[in-house]
């Protein structure tokens, strides 16, 4: 009669290790399920109510729009730091604070600026504030322009809609005049229908002008310009932009509808 085969020590060791591994996985899974159940029972860490409370506070009139260089900015910074401390977050800056020093440069239009149109033996002088407002985002003391001016419709290049207001027009080194808003087309599938797309924003007009090497861009606006009279531009800390922004036109501005109607 044949006897039972002998069990090697190596096989026995592998079997024990496998059983221990299965027991460990089982315990870990049970612990995870228990912790998960406790977490669900205690409620979510981020609640909609707390989020809405922060949004209401920061968007309140007391914070004045949280604009840089205003009292609203100081209130916002103080509020955020308090929330960080209450949450137990430690400052991450080497100096032991939550804040990082970022140099800013503020720009404001000079009320003594002038804008003159000349052509066909005639000259037209526009009045600052009443007829136009202009500024530069380059970090220079002043800008003087003497260039040809071209009207380019809405100043839009939208290849997805096969729309190009600059087609066949050389605008480099010139001053362009554009209209705010999207091109008015009857097909509502173009330019978002009744909703304004980014192509209609004045910021897009200035960015496209800079991209095409335009010397200046005047946008005809129908809203009161005081909303954007003061701007604050970040002075980049790397050397390429420390002396001024080269990615923008030398002059940006707007002219009012009222003056246009007088012509």
Secondary structure as GFF3:
##gff-version 3
##sequence-region A 1 263
A	DSSP	alpha_helix	9	42	.	.	.	ID=ss1
A	DSSP	alpha_helix	48	58	.	.	.	ID=ss2
A	DSSP	three_ten_helix	61	66	.	.	.	ID=ss3
A	DSSP	alpha_helix	71	86	.	.	.	ID=ss4
A	DSSP	beta_strand	104	108	.	.	.	ID=ss5
A	DSSP	beta_strand	115	119	.	.	.	ID=ss6
A	DSSP	beta_strand	122	126	.	.	.	ID=ss7
A	DSSP	beta_strand	132	135	.	.	.	ID=ss8
A	DSSP	beta_strand	149	151	.	.	.	ID=ss9
A	DSSP	beta_strand	157	158	.	.	.	ID=ss10
A	DSSP	three_ten_helix	159	161	.	.	.	ID=ss11
A	DSSP	beta_strand	163	164	.	.	.	ID=ss12
A	DSSP	beta_strand	175	179	.	.	.	ID=ss13
A	DSSP	three_ten_helix	198	200	.	.	.	ID=ss14
A	DSSP	alpha_helix	202	211	.	.	.	ID=ss15
A	DSSP	beta_strand	216	221	.	.	.	ID=ss16
A	DSSP	three_ten_helix	225	228	.	.	.	ID=ss17
A	DSSP	beta_strand	230	234	.	.	.	ID=ss18
A	DSSP	beta_strand	251	256	.	.	.	ID=ss19
A	DSSP	alpha_helix	257	262	.	.	.	ID=ss20
###
